[in-house]
Amino acid sequence: MQMDVNQNNRRNFLKASLTISAATLVKPAVAIASLSAAEDEFKIAVGPYLQTNFNNSITILWLTNKVAAGWVEFGEQADHLNQKAYGKADLGLMQANSKLNAVTLSNLKPGTKYYYKIVSKEIKDFQPYKLTYGELVSSNIEEFVNADLNKEEVSFLMMNDIHDRPESIPHLLNQVPDQKQDFIFFNGDIFDYQTDEKQIIEHMLQPCVTHFAKQTPFIYVRGNHETRGKFAREFSQYYMHVGHTAFTLGPVRFVILDTGEDKEDSHPVYAGIVNFDDYRIQQAEWLKTEIESKAFKKAPFRIVMMHIPPRFSGDAHGPKHCTELFEPLLNKGKVDLVLSGHTHRYMVHQPDKNLNHYPLIIGGGPKNGTRTITKVKADQNKIVVSMLDDSGKEVGTYTALRK
């Protein structure tokens, strides 16, 4: 194992809160879409981008510049998109009259390549008894492979602490060229704080769509900075989930925790409108159930991903609360690896029989020279981790063998 350390000062901003459970899905009908719809021609503003929980389903999201009705046409042959899927109906009403679309394709075949395109039809006038459509637009035909849940090997990349530097996303991805990944994981603080929809599109969604997200899904857990700002309560609608969840892919049980804010709830900048202590306590109760589940226990490996590390991230209230709540459970669950960010100091921490019984890998960022991308590959016998800095130099490694 090797270690290099870089350190940057971290910034503090105003904060707001949102609470989201593992089962929460996008609700585009209530999204606050601020894209200008002046006299522009009707068009797809951003997308498609893929999200999934690897249960033989995939969710395809996109935004248009004006309200519309949308659907996905898909199939196993590029020249024969013989199936159609719409956004989830709620109380008999299908998704419509929104700029944000989320369509889930279910009951997909394991290991099968699918071709798809997104289609939207502008709604020009929505009267109680008469709906007037406008132009119809569609994307190019894209493709993805539905992952086989029983695959022998899984690989993914982790980025963290981008902090509103969208150019970092393609730059870091270019350090790992020509390697197919099962997913990309964003481990929080991709933004400084949440301002509006335009920021979400320009600083994350568009770089992802341009470079990988039409073909490869990404998974996202928010960091403490995503809880801040006037748009924090709308932020989650643009993703399948940004909070705690768990899923199995191949030999790995993945557990994602939302660590919330790093300051006490009573801090004056939060103006009495947050309750992250209770939120973390609720997640700890959920984690107790998760580590006793059959899926967790029978998996060859267990990887936990959380923005604020369960240890080694200072004496602020949030990190200390994470250590108090989560570390005993991570030790009890005998997790094989924890991946974090937050500190802006990349580091590989070895297991310690008196503290963290698990290896803890913390990504760096966000400035040039301190940014990292972490490669993780796991098969039935081992997990291999390699952390690269933004020059492509390996700055941390770890191998976990099956117990």
N, C-alpha and C positions, 0 to 999 in steps of 0.2 A: 504494500500500500504506500502511496505517496500523498503528501499534502502540501498545498501552497495556500497562503492566506492573503486576502486583500480586504481592505476595510474602507467603507465610505460612511460619512455621516448620513443619517436618515432624517427625512423631513416629516413634520407634523402638520396635518390639515384638519379642518372641521369634519365631523363625522355624523352619519345617520345610520339607522339600523334597518335590517330586514331579516325575517326569519323564514326559513324554507326547509321543508322536510325532504327525505330521500325520495318520496313518492311524488313530489311536486313536478308538474310539467308546465310547459309554456302556455300562457293564456293570451293569445294575440288579440282577442277581441277587446281587451281593456288596455292594450299597450298604448303608451303615449308617443305616437310617432310624430316627430317634428320636422320630417323632411319637407322641403318646400314643394308645393304642388301648384305653383302659380299657373302659368300658361305652358309649362313644359309638356312635351309629349309624354304619354304614359309609357313607363319603362320599369324594368327591374333595377332597383337601386343598389342592392347588394345580394349576393347569393348565387347559387345555393350553397349552404354549408351543412355538414353532417354532424349529428350528435347521436349517441347510442349508450345503452347499458348492457350491450352484448347478450341479449336474450332473444336472438333471432328476429330482431326488429331494428329499424334505424329511423331516426327522425330527420327530415329534411326541412330546413328553414330558409326563408328569404324575405326580403322587404321590397315593396314597390313604392314608387314616389307618390301614388294616389291610392285611395281605398279601392278594394277590388275583391273578387272571389277567386280563389286559386285551388289548384290541384296538381298532382304528380302523375305522369304517365310513365310506366315502367314495364320491364320484361327482361327475359334472359337473352334476348337477341337485340342488337342495336337497331335493326331494321324492322322490328316487330314488338313495339311497346304496347302489348295487348292487355295491360292491366291499368286501372286508374284508382287513385286513392285521394281522399279529401281530408281536410282537417277534422279532428274529432268533434262529433256532434255533442252539444250540451243542451239537455232538455229538448232534444229534437231539432235544434237549430245548428246547422253546420257553420263552420268558420266562414265569415264573409264580412264585407264592409270594414275591412281593416287593411293596414299597410303591411303588417307583420303576419307571416304565414308559417305554420308548423304542421307538417303532415307526417304521420308515422306509418311506415310500411311494416306490417306484422307477418308472422308465420313464414319468414324467409327460410330458404334452404341453406343448411350449413355449408360453408366453403364455396358458395356459388357466386359467380359474378353476375351483377345486375346492371342494366343500363336504364337511364331515367332522364327525364327532362321536367322542369317546372313550367307551369302554365298559369297565367293570371289574366282575368278579364276585368277591365275597369268598370266600376259602378259609377255612372255619371249622375244618377239621381235615384234616391231611395225613398219612395213614397209608401204609405201604409199598404196600398193595394196595387202599386205599379212600380217595378224596378226597371230602370233604363241602363242597359250596358253600353260601354264604349269600345275602345280598342282591346284586342287580345294580343298578348306578348308571351313568348316562351324562350327558354334558354337553349343552348346547344345540348346535345345528348352527352351526358356524363356517365361515369361508371364507378362502381364500388364493389368490393368483395365482402359478402356477409361472412363474418368470422365463424369458424367452426369452434364451438365452445369446448370441444374435446381435443383441440389441437395440441400437439406435443410441445410447441415452443411459442412464446409470446414475446414481442419486443415493442418498446415505446420510447418516446423522448419526453423529457420534462424541461419546461422553461418556467421561470419565475421572476418576479420583481422587474418587469419591463418598465413600469412607471411612465406610461404615456410616451414611449419612444418606439413607435411602430416599426421603424427601420430595423430594430433589433430582431424582430421575428424572422424575416428572411435571412438576415446576416447570420444568426445562430443556426438556422436550418441548413445553411450552406456549409457549415462545418461538418455535417453528416450527410454527404451527398449520396444519391443513388441507393439508398437503403429503404426498403419498404417497411413501414411500421404499422402495427395494429391500431395505434392511436397516438395522438399528441396530448400531453397533459400540461395544463397551465396551472401552476401551483400558487396562484394568488398575486395580488398587487401588480396586475397588468396595467392598471390605471393609478393615477395619483388620488383621484376622487371622482365621483360620478356627477357629470354636469348635464348631459343631454344625449339624445340619440345619435347626433352627428359624431360625437366623440367616440361612442361605442363602435360605430361603423368605421370611421377613418383610422382609429388607433388600434383596432383589433380585428373586426370582422373582415374588412377588405383585405388586409395583408394575409389573413388566413385563407380566404377564398382564392386569392391570386396564386398562392403558393402550395396549398395542399387540401383545403377543406371540402372541395367538391368531390374528392375521391377518398379521403381519409378522415375519419371523425376526430373531433377533439373533445376532451373532457376538461371541465373547469371547476375549480373550487376557488371561492373568493378569498382574498386576503383582507387584512384590516383596512386597507385603503379603499377597497370596494364597498365598505360600509359607510363611506363618507360622502357628503355632497347631497344636493337637492334632488338628484335623480337616482339615489341609491335604492329607493323603494320600487322603482320601475325596472331597474337594471336586470333583475332575474328573468324577466319575460323574454329576453332575447336568447336564452339558452335553455337546454333541456333541464339542467339543474346546476346550481352553483353552491349547494350546501352538502350535507353529509349523505352518503350513500354507500352501497357495497354491491359488488358483482364478482362473478367468477369468469375467468377466461383462461383456458388451457390449464396449466399447473398452478395458477396463482389465484388466490382470493384477494381482491383489492378492497380496501376499506378507506373511505375518504371522510375526513373530519373537517368541519368548518370551525376555525378557531376564533372567529369574531374579532373584536377590537383588542388593542394591547394596553389600553388605559382603563381605569375604573369607571364604572357606569355613572358615578356621581361627578365626574370631571365637569367643570362648568361649560366647556365648549360643546358638550352634548345636550345641554339645555333640558335635561330630564326626560328625553324621549328615546332612551335605549335601555335594554335589559339583557346584556350579553352574559352576565353571570348565570342567570337562569337558563339561558340558551345552551351554554356549555354543560351545565348540570344535566339538562335533558339529553344532550348527546352522550354524556357519560353513561346514563341509564341505557340508552340505545346500544352503546358499545358493549356494555355488560351482556346484553342479550345476544349481540352479534358474535362475541367470542365463544359463546356456548352453543352456537348454531352448528348444525351438521355440515353445512357448506364451509364454514370457517375451519372446523376441526379436521375435516377429511382432505383439505387442500394440501398438496405437497409444500406449498409456500404461501406466506401471508405478508402482503406489502401494505403498509399504511402510508397515506399521503395527507399532509396537513400543512398549512402555510406557516403558522408559528410553530417552531420546534417544541417538542415536549420537554426540552431541556436545552441549556447552552444558548439562551437568547436574552439574558439580562434579568433585571429585577423589577421590571414594570409589572403592573397587576395582571394583565392578560397572560403573559408568559408564565408567571408564577402559578396562576390558576390552571393553566394547561398542564403544568408539571404535577400539580396536586391531584387533578382529576384523571388525567389520561395515562401518566406513566405507570402507575400500579396496574392498570388494566392491560397496557401493552406488554408489561412484564408477565402478567398472569397468562395472557393469551399466547405468549411465546412467539411474538411476531418476528419475522425474519429480516425485515428492513423497514425503516421509516425514512421518508423523503420529505424535506421541508425547504423553506426559503426564509424570508423575513429579515435576516440579520445583515444581508448584503456582504457577508464574508463566507466565501466558499470553504467548506471543510468536510472532512470525513472523520466522524467520531466512532471509535471502536466500541464494541460492547464492553460493559463494565458490570461485573457481578454484584457490585454494591449499589449501582445507580441504574443506568439504562442497560438492560440485559440485551438489547438489540443494537445493531449498527444504525447510526443516524447520519444521513448525508444531507448537507445543507447547500443549496445552490447560491451563487453570488448575484451580483448586479447592483445597480442598473447601468452604471457608467462604463464607457469604453475601458477595457483592460480588466474589468471586474465581472463582466457578464459571463454566464455559463449556460451550457446545454448538457443535459445528463442523459446518457444512453443506458437503457436497462434491457437486458435479455434474460429470460428464464426458461429452462426446460425442466424435465422431471428430476434432474439431479442437482442443479445449481442455479443461482442468480448471479449474473455478472454485471457490474456497474462500472461505467467509465464516464467521468465528468470532464468536459472540455471547456477551455476558456474561449473567448471570442477570436483568438488567433488560431484556434484548432489544436492548441497544446493540451495534452491530458494533464489535469491538475488534481485528480483524485480517482482512486479505483477501490473497488471492494468486490470480493467473491464470497457468497454465502452458499455453503453446501447443505444438502438435504440432511436433516437430523434423523 
